[in-house]
């Protein structure tokens, strides 16, 4: 499966354990439409999070990363409908959601994850339900070519969500089945067609999050089930930052286009991009204006370091 790195800015506020939900509802879409990266921008920002996107301009198709959608199409089969959730709507009845085609999540700093909502795409669901040119019909003992595949119809399609620490060591995996046809009682076999909340709290404090899809339907090149899933409502909070009211600082205006001011305690201000790269550092006497006119739009981590510790908050550049 194609891997794409997703950089996610920390949204902790003033050093507190601030919980953040990425909903995609701050993105503007016409009803029943989608953004697939055809504008060549290479990414989109939702709730302060930068989602990378790969679009093949030569052949005009989405080739990896993330898109966002409000599509309600739950009937069109095939790769031309790779932008629709099989629910036909976002989680909790919202209009917008995202679709993943390969990818990792790099928080840049330790995060304590709470949960994420997951469902199938229409493309994957209908492939499993009915079979297509490449993917088999789940529950059948035969592959898409009609030859026995050794599964005896005991098929599955699952998402492995693995957390990694700051040393890039794996610290745990949460497995979610998008389809499961392995039950002795075939009436229990299912393909997920609703939004399901996946608990990620068992991963603890992680820096990287890896999404890997596995299927019982494979060949020498990999899985034959379409490697897509839809996601919504990612909930997390900053980990490892002690709350200390004495270290709190404010940022205004926020968001801003040209300049913003940091007001707090005397110390050192550091500004980092969502990938962890430092783009500004300097001393402050408690009141400092910072020029951001040349910065790219998106989320930035602001750190204030004093003799009493470190406080962090987020600034949004328009």
N, C-alpha and C positions, 0 to 999 in steps of 0.2 A: 504494500500500500504506500502511496506517496505520502511523505512526511512534510509538514509545513510547521514552522515555528510561530507560535502565537505569543506576543509579548503583552503582558497585562500590568498596568501601573497599579501600585498600591493605593488604596483609597482610604487608608486609616486617617482619622481626623484628630489632630492635636495629640497624638500619642495614645489615644484611648483605643480600646478594642472595638472599633466601629464596624458594624456589619454592613455589607454592601450586597445588593442584588442586581445582577446584570439581566435586564428584562428585554432589551432591544426596542422598547416602546418609545424611546426618545428619537428613533429614526423615522423619517418621513417617507411614507410610501402611499401610492394610490391603492385603493382597494384591489385585492386579488392581483398583486404584481410582485416584483422582486428586483433586487439589485444583485448582479452577478459579476461586477468588476469590469464590464465592457467599456467603462470610461477610462480605463488604464491607470486608475489612481493607486492600485496595489494594496489597498486596505480600506477599512471603514472603522469608525469609532462609535461604540455604543456604551452609554453610561460610563464614559471615561476610559473604556477599554479599547485598545487598538487590535483589530482582527485582520490579519494579513489575508490577501486574496491573490490568486494567480489566474490570469486570464490570457489565453493564447490569442493574440491579436491577429496572427497570420490566418488561423482557421476559425476564429470567432467562437470560442467556447471556453467555459469555466473549467480550468484544469487542476485546481487544487485550492486548499485553504478553506475559507469561510465565505458564505453569502448570507444576506438576510432577505426575508420573504414575508409576504402576507397572502401567499397563494392558498386557495381553497380547493385545488384540484386533487381529488382522491380517486379519480377514475382513469386518467391517462397513463398507460403503461409505457415503459421504455425510457431510454436515456434522455430523450428530449424533455422529460419532466423530472429533472434532477434537482428541482428547487422547491418541491412541495412536501410538507409534512402530511402523513397519512391521517392525521386528525382533522385536517382542513382548517385549523385555527391554532393560535398560540396557546400556551399554558394558561390556565385559569380564565379562558375565554378571551384573551388578548388577541390583537390582530397580528402582531409581529413575532417572529422567531428566527433562529439561525439554522443553517444547515452546514454540516461538517463533511468534508471530503479529505480525510487524512489530516493529521496535525497534532502538535504538542502545545502545551500551555506553559509559558515561562513567566512566573510571577515576578521574578527578579529578586524577591525577598521572601522570607518565610511567611506562609499564610495558613490559617486554620480554616479548612473547608467545612461547610455545613452540608450542602446538598446541591443537586442539579436536577432539572427535569429533562427527561429523554423520551423520544418516541421514534418510530420508524419514519422513513420517507416513503412517499407513494411509490417511487421507483423500486426501492428494495422490497416493500411489502407485496406489491403485485407480482414481482419476479418470484418471490417465495410461494405466493398463493397459487399462481397459475403456471409458473415456469416461463422461460423465454429462450432466445437463441443461445445464450450462454449459461444462464442459471437454471437449475433444476426446480421442479415443483416439489416443495417440501412434503414429506410423507411418502413419496414414491421411492421404490428401491432402485430406480434408474436415474442416470444423469440426463442432462439436456439432450444428449444425442440418442437417448433411448437404451443405453447399455447399463447393465447392473453396475452399481458403484460401490457395493459393499456396505452401505449404511443400513440396509433393510428398512429404509424410510425413517430411521431415527435421526432426524436432522436438527440442527441448531444454528442460530446466528447470535453471537454475543459480543458485547462491548467490554473490554478490559480497561479500567481506569487505574493507572498506576502512579503513585506519588513518589517523588525523589527529593532527597534532602539537598542541602547546599553543596555537598560533596559529590552530588550526582549518584548517590547510592539509593537503590530502591528500598522503600520502607513499607510498602504494602500495596495491595491491589484490590479493587472493588470490581466484581463481575456482575454485569446486568445482561439478562437474556432478552434480546429483541424478538426472538422466536425460539420455541422449544417444542420439538415433536418427538421427544424421547420417553413419553409416558407410556406405561403398560396399558392404561385406559386411553385410547386415542381421542376420546371426547375432551380430554384435558389439554390436548395439543393447542398451541396458540401462536399467533403473530400479533405483537403489540400494536394496538390501534388507538390507544389513549395516551395522554401524557402521564408518565410515571415518575415519582420522586425517588431519586437514588441518593441514599444517605452516604456522604463522604466523610463524616466525622471520624471514622475509624482510622483514616490516613494520618491524623494528627497534623503537626506542622510540616508543611512541604514547601518546596520552592518550584519544582517542575511537576507538571501533570501530563501524562502521556495517554492518548486514546488509541487503542488498537482493536480492530474488528477481526473476529474469527468466525469461520463457518465450517459446517460439515461438508459443504459443497466446494471442492477444491480440485485443482490440477497442478501440474509442475510449476506453473507460473504464479499460483496463489489462489485466493478465494474467488469463486465465480458469482457469489451473491453480490449485488451492487454495494460497494463499500461506502455507504452514506448513512448518516443518522441526523435527526433534528434535535436541537437543544434549546433550552430556555431557562430563565430564572436560576442562574448560577449564584449561589449565596456563599460568601466567605467573609473572614475578618482577619485583620493583621495579627500575627502571632509574634510573641517574644518582645513586645514593646510595653514596658510598664507604664501604667497610667500615673501621671504626676501633674497635678493641676498647676504647680509652680513653673512647669516648663511650657505650658500652653502658649501658642502664638496665633495670630490671625493673619489672613491674607486678603487683601482687597485692592481693586475689584477682582472678583473671581467668579466666572471667567473674565479674561481681559484680552485685548488685542495688541496693545503697544507696550504697556508698563503696568506693574503691580507693586504693591508695598507689603513688606513683611514687618509686622509689629509684634514685639515680644521682649525677651530677655537678651542682654548682650551675649555674644558668642560668635559662632561661625555658621554661615548659611551655605548649604550645599544643595544644588539642584541636579537631579538625575532624570534622564530619559527613562521610558518604560523598560528598556533593555538593560538598565543599570549604568549606562554611560554618564559620567559627570560632565555637565556642560557649563556649570557656573559654581564658583566657590568664592567666599569673601567674608570678611569680618563685619559684624553689625554691632552698633551700640544700643540696639533695641528698636531701631526704626530705619528701615532700608528700602529704597526704591530700586527695582530691578527691571532693566529693559528686556522685553521679550519679543520685540517686533520681528526679529529674524527667525524666531523659532517656528517649527512646524506645528500645525494644529494638533491637539491631543492632550493627554494627561501627563503631568510631570510630578515627581516626588520632591517635596521640599523638606529638608532636614535642618533643624536648628540644634547645634551641639553646644552645650554650656558645661561649666564645671560640675553641674548637677546631673548631667545625663543628656540623652538625645530625645527630641520630639519630632514627629513626622506628620505631614499633612499633604494634601494634594492640590495642585493648581491646574486649572484647565485653560489652555491657550486656544483662542478661537481662530 
